Amino acid sequence: MKHAMLIAFALFAAITLTACSSEYIISTTSGQMIPTDGKPKLNNETGMVEYKDAEGRKATILQSDVKSVIER
């Protein structure tokens, strides 16, 4: 019985942890706070920071407009 409970708990923990993605906040030079789904990435070719917004849509912002990126 204890063995089955341990396995059930381990499976629950593994599923829960894999479903979580980190949320970040992009702070802009104009004072705007943009919540993102996942870590924003810099595209060196375009100079744009690429991210998914809180609703999962792809979006970009100029690197020069980004003041900081904070993990939430």
GROMACS elastic network, one bead per residue, 0.5 to 0.9 nm:
[ bonds ]
;  ai    aj funct       b0    kb
    1     4     6  0.52227   500
    1     5     6  0.63412   500
    1     6     6  0.86739   500
    2     5     6  0.50981   500
    2     6     6  0.61199   500
    2     7     6  0.86727   500
    3     6     6  0.50949   500
    3     7     6  0.62812   500
    3     8     6  0.86359   500
    4     7     6  0.51556   500
    4     8     6  0.61247   500
    4     9     6  0.85840   500
    5     8     6  0.50284   500
    5     9     6  0.60701   500
    5    10     6  0.85454   500
    6     9     6  0.51455   500
    6    10     6  0.61516   500
    6    11     6  0.86647   500
    7    10     6  0.50746   500
    7    11     6  0.61873   500
    7    12     6  0.85844   500
    8    11     6  0.52249   500
    8    12     6  0.61778   500
    8    13     6  0.86370   500
    9    12     6  0.50774   500
    9    13     6  0.61064   500
    9    14     6  0.85765   500
   10    13     6  0.51442   500
   10    14     6  0.61271   500
   10    15     6  0.86503   500
   11    14     6  0.51233   500
   11    15     6  0.61682   500
   11    16     6  0.85086   500
   12    15     6  0.52863   500
   12    16     6  0.60711   500
   12    17     6  0.85838   500
   13    16     6  0.51189   500
   13    17     6  0.60516   500
   13    18     6  0.85807   500
   14    17     6  0.53010   500
   14    18     6  0.62106   500
   14    19     6  0.86809   500
   15    18     6  0.53578   500
   15    19     6  0.62900   500
   16    19     6  0.53444   500
   16    20     6  0.67480   500
   17    20     6  0.54863   500
   17    21     6  0.85379   500
   18    21     6  0.76974   500
   21    37     6  0.71979   500
   21    38     6  0.60227   500
   21    39     6  0.88979   500
   22    36     6  0.87442   500
   22    37     6  0.68126   500
   22    38     6  0.52021   500
   22    39     6  0.69579   500
   22    71     6  0.71464   500
   22    72     6  0.72175   500
   23    35     6  0.70913   500
   23    36     6  0.57619   500
   23    37     6  0.51202   500
   23    38     6  0.53302   500
   23    39     6  0.70509   500
   23    54     6  0.85594   500
   23    70     6  0.87298   500
   23    71     6  0.61606   500
   23    72     6  0.54907   500
   24    34     6  0.83013   500
   24    35     6  0.59239   500
   24    36     6  0.52061   500
   24    37     6  0.67176   500
   24    38     6  0.64361   500
   24    39     6  0.61409   500
   24    40     6  0.76890   500
   24    69     6  0.66570   500
   24    70     6  0.54827   500
   24    72     6  0.52911   500
   25    33     6  0.62890   500
   25    34     6  0.54184   500
   25    36     6  0.59637   500
   25    37     6  0.89782   500
   25    68     6  0.82428   500
   25    69     6  0.57042   500
   25    70     6  0.51637   500
   25    71     6  0.63872   500
   25    72     6  0.67696   500
   26    32     6  0.80128   500
   26    33     6  0.56854   500
   26    35     6  0.63938   500
   26    36     6  0.73582   500
   26    40     6  0.83081   500
   26    66     6  0.67798   500
   26    67     6  0.75828   500
   26    68     6  0.60114   500
   26    70     6  0.65180   500
   26    71     6  0.89577   500
   27    30     6  0.83321   500
   27    31     6  0.64580   500
   27    32     6  0.58984   500
   27    34     6  0.64926   500
   27    35     6  0.89250   500
   27    65     6  0.87022   500
   27    66     6  0.60961   500
   27    67     6  0.54180   500
   27    68     6  0.51803   500
   27    69     6  0.61761   500
   27    70     6  0.77923   500
   28    31     6  0.52733   500
   28    32     6  0.52374   500
   28    33     6  0.65112   500
   28    34     6  0.79538   500
   28    64     6  0.88132   500
   28    65     6  0.54962   500
   28    68     6  0.69769   500
   28    69     6  0.88787   500
   29    32     6  0.74095   500
   29    64     6  0.81321   500
   29    65     6  0.53992   500
   29    66     6  0.59576   500
   29    67     6  0.52092   500
   29    68     6  0.86457   500
   30    65     6  0.76259   500
   30    66     6  0.88808   500
   30    67     6  0.87076   500
   31    67     6  0.86012   500
   34    53     6  0.76742   500
   34    54     6  0.84825   500
   35    52     6  0.88721   500
   35    53     6  0.63933   500
   35    54     6  0.58846   500
   36    39     6  0.72629   500
   36    40     6  0.74085   500
   36    51     6  0.64951   500
   36    52     6  0.56175   500
   36    54     6  0.51157   500
   36    55     6  0.84768   500
   36    56     6  0.82447   500
   37    40     6  0.83360   500
   37    51     6  0.73903   500
   37    52     6  0.53949   500
   37    53     6  0.57590   500
   37    54     6  0.53681   500
   37    55     6  0.77841   500
   37    56     6  0.66100   500
   38    51     6  0.73299   500
   38    52     6  0.69313   500
   38    53     6  0.87136   500
   39    51     6  0.69707   500
   39    52     6  0.84620   500
   39    69     6  0.86820   500
   39    71     6  0.80513   500
   40    49     6  0.63647   500
   40    50     6  0.55897   500
   40    52     6  0.75163   500
   40    69     6  0.80196   500
   41    48     6  0.84682   500
   41    49     6  0.55296   500
   41    50     6  0.52412   500
   41    51     6  0.64862   500
   42    45     6  0.88765   500
   42    46     6  0.86181   500
   42    47     6  0.69214   500
   42    48     6  0.59807   500
   42    50     6  0.61610   500
   42    51     6  0.88955   500
   42    63     6  0.75331   500
   43    46     6  0.56798   500
   43    47     6  0.56705   500
   43    48     6  0.54725   500
   43    49     6  0.60837   500
   43    50     6  0.69397   500
   44    47     6  0.51517   500
   44    48     6  0.72766   500
   44    49     6  0.87490   500
   45    48     6  0.81113   500
   46    49     6  0.86669   500
   46    62     6  0.86775   500
   47    61     6  0.88022   500
   47    62     6  0.63139   500
   47    63     6  0.57900   500
   47    64     6  0.82291   500
   48    60     6  0.60743   500
   48    61     6  0.55092   500
   48    63     6  0.52278   500
   48    64     6  0.84728   500
   49    59     6  0.84186   500
   49    60     6  0.54461   500
   49    61     6  0.52761   500
   49    62     6  0.60592   500
   49    63     6  0.56296   500
   49    66     6  0.82032   500
   50    58     6  0.72619   500
   50    59     6  0.59157   500
   50    61     6  0.67557   500
   50    62     6  0.89001   500
   51    56     6  0.89326   500
   51    57     6  0.82754   500
   51    58     6  0.58638   500
   51    59     6  0.54653   500
   51    60     6  0.61789   500
   51    61     6  0.84631   500
   52    55     6  0.75256   500
   52    56     6  0.51467   500
   52    57     6  0.51735   500
   52    59     6  0.58183   500
   52    60     6  0.84062   500
   53    56     6  0.52397   500
   53    57     6  0.54399   500
   53    58     6  0.64645   500
   53    59     6  0.66263   500
   54    57     6  0.75765   500
   61    64     6  0.84624   500
   61    65     6  0.68974   500
   61    66     6  0.75157   500
   62    65     6  0.53118   500
   62    66     6  0.69418   500
   63    66     6  0.53311   500
   63    67     6  0.84778   500
   64    67     6  0.76975   500
   66    69     6  0.76144   500
